Amino acid sequence: MQTNNVFVDKVTAVMRESDKVFETTGGSARHYVRDVFLPLMEKAGLYIADSSDLSSAIKIITAELQRDKSAGGYYDSWQANIAMRFQDTCARWMEKNKKGFIPIDILHELSNTAAKDFLDLLVNISDAETTKQ
């Protein structure tokens, strides 16, 4: 198994920070993990989730979508992939059904708006679910 050095570096930094905090607060190993280590991992954008827990996975994905809305970032990559799938599906449908065409600039705008609307809905639904819990 190949080691992801960036991941290792981030976890190492979190461990060092956790140790410093724990030196001042003390407590049990459970306190260290629950109240110190895991919150610092999340602050660093690193999440630990049970792979069989879908709600944890969705929380992680939506947290990253909210966190990285920079140009070319995580949100943009999802939007671009959803928009392209929408465009490809429209093109196949128009060809199959012998329909006219949608001008590319209109199709581009519609597909990106639809992708953004979907992602914003996903993030907001996740926020609402998290707030309820």
ZATI-563266 format. One line per 5 residues: their letters; for each residue x, y, z of N, C-alpha, C. Coordinates in steps of 0.1 Angstrom, whole numbers, plus 2048, in hexadecimal, padded with zeros to 3 digits. Each point is the difference from the previous one (the first is absolute). Example, Ala and Ser with C-alpha at 12.3 -4.5 7.8 and 13.67 -1.06 7.14 Angstrom:
% ZATI-563266
AS	884,7C7,84E,7F7,80C,800,809,80C,800 ~ 7FC,80B,7F9,809,80B,800,7F8,80B,808 .
***
This chain:
% ZATI-563266
MQTNN	808,7F4,800,7F8,80C,800,809,80C,800 ~ 7FD,809,7F7,808,80D,7FF,7FB,80A,80A ~ 809,807,806,7FD,80A,80B,7FE,80D,7F9 ~ 7F6,807,804,7FD,80E,7FB,807,809,80A ~ 80C,805,7FC,808,809,808,7F9,80C,805 .
VFVDK	7F8,806,7F8,7F8,80C,804,7F7,7FD,80B ~ 7F9,7F4,7FF,7F7,7FC,80B,808,7FD,80D ~ 80B,7F9,7FE,808,7FD,80C,805,80D,807 ~ 804,809,7F8,805,80D,805,7F5,807,808 ~ 7F4,800,7FA,7F5,807,807,7FC,7F9,80D .
VTAVM	7FF,7F3,800,7FD,7F9,80C,80B,802,80B ~ 80C,800,7FB,80B,802,80A,7FF,80E,806 ~ 7FD,80A,7F8,7FE,80D,806,7F5,801,80A ~ 7F5,7F9,7FC,7F4,7FF,80A,804,7F9,80C ~ 808,7F5,7FF,804,7F9,80C,808,809,809 .
RESDK	80A,807,7FA,808,809,808,7F8,80B,807 ~ 7F6,806,7F9,7F8,80A,806,7F7,7FA,80B ~ 7FB,7F4,7FD,7F8,7F9,80A,808,7FD,80D ~ 80C,7FC,7FE,808,7FD,80C,803,80C,808 ~ 802,80C,7FA,802,80C,807,7F4,804,808 .
VFETT	7F4,7FF,7FA,7F3,803,806,7FE,7F7,80C ~ 803,7F3,7FE,7FD,7F5,80A,809,802,80C ~ 80D,805,7FE,809,803,80B,7FA,80A,80A ~ 7F8,80A,7FB,7FB,80A,808,7F2,7FC,806 ~ 7F8,7F7,7F9,7F3,7FC,805,800,7F3,807 .
GGSAR	809,7F7,7FC,800,7F3,807,7F3,7F8,7FD ~ 7FF,7F5,807,7F4,7F8,7FE,803,7F2,7FB ~ 7F5,7F9,7FD,801,7F2,7FB,803,800,7F1 ~ 804,7F4,7FC,802,7FE,7F1,7F3,803,7F8 ~ 7F5,7FC,806,7F3,803,7FA,7FE,80F,7FE .
HYVRD	803,808,80A,800,80E,7FF,809,806,7F5 ~ 80C,7FA,800,80A,804,7F6,7FA,7FE,7F2 ~ 7FB,7F5,7FD,7FB,7FD,7F3,7F3,808,7FD ~ 7F6,800,809,7F4,806,7FD,800,80F,800 ~ 807,806,80A,800,80E,802,80B,808,7FB .
VFLPL	80B,7F9,7FD,80C,807,7FB,804,7FC,7F2 ~ 803,7F3,7FE,805,7FB,7F3,7F6,801,7F5 ~ 7F4,7FB,802,7F6,800,7F5,7FC,80E,7FC ~ 7FD,809,809,7FD,80E,7FC,80B,807,7F8 ~ 80D,7FD,804,80B,806,7F9,802,7FA,7F2 .
MEKAG	7FD,7F3,7FF,800,7F9,7F3,7F6,807,7F6 ~ 7F4,802,805,7F5,807,7F8,804,80E,7FD ~ 806,807,809,805,80E,7FD,80A,800,7F5 ~ 808,7F5,7FF,80A,7FF,7F6,7FB,7FB,7F3 ~ 7F2,7FD,800,7FA,7FB,7F4,802,7F1,7FE .
LYIAD	803,7F9,80B,801,7F1,800,7F5,7FA,808 ~ 7FA,7F6,7FB,7F5,7FA,806,802,7F1,801 ~ 7FB,7FA,80B,800,7F2,802,7F2,7FC,801 ~ 7FC,7F6,7F8,7F2,7FC,800,7FF,7F1,7FE ~ 7F6,7FA,805,7FE,7F2,7FE,7FB,7FE,7F2 .
SSDLS	808,7F8,7F8,7FD,7FF,7F2,7F2,7FA,7FD ~ 7FA,7FA,80A,7F2,7FB,7FD,7F5,80A,804 ~ 805,80C,805,7F7,80B,804,7FE,80A,7F5 ~ 7F5,7FF,7F9,7FE,809,7F4,7FE,80F,805 ~ 7F9,802,80B,7FE,80E,805,80D,806,803 .
SAIKI	80A,7F9,805,80D,806,803,807,804,7F3 ~ 7FF,7F7,7F6,806,803,7F3,7FA,80D,7FA ~ 7F3,801,801,7F9,80C,7FA,805,80C,808 ~ 801,7FF,80D,804,80C,808,80E,804,7FC ~ 809,7F6,7FD,80E,803,7FC,800,807,7F2 .
ITAEL	7F8,7FB,7F7,800,805,7F2,7FA,80E,801 ~ 7F5,802,807,7FA,80E,800,809,80A,807 ~ 807,7FB,80A,809,809,807,80B,805,7F7 ~ 805,7F7,7F8,80A,804,7F6,7FB,808,7F5 ~ 7F3,7FE,7FC,7FA,808,7F6,7FF,80E,805 .
QRDKS	7FC,802,80D,7FE,80D,805,80E,807,803 ~ 80A,7F8,804,80D,806,803,808,804,7F4 ~ 7FF,7F9,7F5,809,803,7F5,7F8,804,7F4 ~ 7FC,80D,800,7F8,805,7F4,80A,809,7F8 ~ 80C,7FE,801,80A,808,7F8,7FF,7FB,7F2 .
AGGYY	805,809,7F7,801,7FD,7F2,808,7F3,7FE ~ 7FA,7F6,7F9,808,7F4,7FE,800,7F7,80C ~ 7F8,803,80B,800,7F9,80C,7F6,7F4,800 ~ 7FE,7FA,80B,7F7,7F4,801,7F2,803,7FB ~ 7FA,80B,804,7F3,804,7FC,7FF,801,7F1 .
DSWQA	80A,807,7FA,801,803,7F2,801,7F2,7F8 ~ 808,7F7,806,802,7F3,7F9,7F3,7F8,7FF ~ 7F8,801,80B,7F3,7F9,800,7F7,807,7F6 ~ 7FF,80D,801,7F7,807,7F7,804,7FD,7F1 ~ 80C,800,7FD,805,7FE,7F2,7FC,7F2,7FC .
NIAMR	802,7F6,808,7FD,7F2,7FD,7F1,7FE,7FE ~ 7F8,806,809,7F1,7FE,7FF,7FB,808,7F3 ~ 805,80C,7FE,7FC,807,7F4,804,7F9,7F3 ~ 80B,7FA,7FF,804,7F9,7F4,7F7,7F4,7FE ~ 7FD,7F9,80B,7F7,7F4,7FE,7F2,805,7FB .
FQDTC	7FB,80B,805,7F4,806,7FC,801,803,7F1 ~ 80A,807,7FC,802,803,7F1,801,7F4,7F8 ~ 807,7F6,804,801,7F3,7F8,7F3,7F9,7FF ~ 7F8,800,80B,7F3,7FA,7FF,7F6,807,7F7 ~ 801,80E,801,7F7,808,7F6,804,7FD,7F2 .
ARWME	80D,800,7FD,804,7FD,7F2,7FC,7F3,7FB ~ 801,7F5,808,7FB,7F3,7FC,7F1,800,7FE ~ 7F9,806,809,7F1,800,7FF,7FC,807,7F3 ~ 806,80C,7FD,7FC,807,7F4,804,7F8,7F4 ~ 80B,7F9,800,804,7F8,7F4,7F6,7F4,7FE .
KNKKG	7FD,7FA,80B,7F7,7F4,800,7F2,804,7FC ~ 7FB,80B,804,7F3,804,7FE,7FE,809,7F4 ~ 80B,802,7F9,800,808,7F4,7FB,80E,802 ~ 803,806,80B,7FC,80D,804,80A,80A,7FC ~ 7FD,80D,800,809,80A,7FC,80B,801,80B .
FIPID	807,80A,7FF,80B,801,80A,7FE,80D,809 ~ 807,7FF,80B,800,80B,809,80D,807,7FE ~ 800,80D,7FD,80D,807,7FE,80A,7FD,80C ~ 80C,7FE,7FD,80A,7FC,809,801,809,80C ~ 7FF,80D,7FE,801,80A,80B,7F4,7FE,80A .
ILHEL	7F4,7FE,7FA,7F4,7FE,808,802,7F2,808 ~ 804,7F6,7F9,802,7F3,806,80A,801,80B ~ 80B,807,7FE,80B,802,80A,7FA,807,80C ~ 7F8,80A,7FE,7FB,808,80B,7F6,7F7,808 ~ 7F7,7F9,7F9,7F6,7F8,807,807,7F5,808 .
SNTAA	809,7F9,7FA,807,7F5,807,807,804,80C ~ 807,80B,7FF,807,805,80C,7F7,805,80B ~ 7F5,807,7FC,7F6,804,80A,7FA,7F4,806 ~ 7FC,7F6,7F9,7FA,7F4,805,80A,7F9,80A ~ 80D,7FF,7FC,80A,7FA,809,802,808,80D .
KDFLD	800,80D,7FF,802,808,80B,7F4,7FF,809 ~ 7F4,800,7FB,7F4,7FF,807,7FF,7F3,808 ~ 804,7F5,7F9,801,7F3,807,80A,800,80B ~ 80C,805,7FE,80A,800,80B,7FB,809,80C ~ 7FB,80B,7FD,7FB,809,80A,7F5,7FA,808 .
LLVNI	7F7,7F9,7FA,7F5,7F8,806,806,7F5,809 ~ 80A,7F9,7FB,806,7F5,807,807,806,80D ~ 807,80B,7FF,807,806,80B,7F6,805,80A ~ 7F5,806,7FC,7F6,806,809,7F8,7F5,807 ~ 7FD,7F5,7F9,7F9,7F5,806,809,7FA,80B .
SDAET	80D,7FE,7FD,809,7FB,809,801,809,80D ~ 801,80D,7FD,800,80A,80C,7F4,7FE,808 ~ 7F4,7FF,7FA,7F4,7FF,808,800,7F3,808 ~ 805,7F5,7FA,800,7F3,807,80A,801,80C ~ 80B,807,7FE,80A,801,80A,7FB,808,80C .
TKQ	7F8,80B,7FD,7FB,809,80A,7F5,7F8,808 ~ 7F9,7F7,7FA,7F5,7F9,807,806,7F6,80B ~ 80C,7FB,7FD,806,7F6,808,807,805,80D .
***
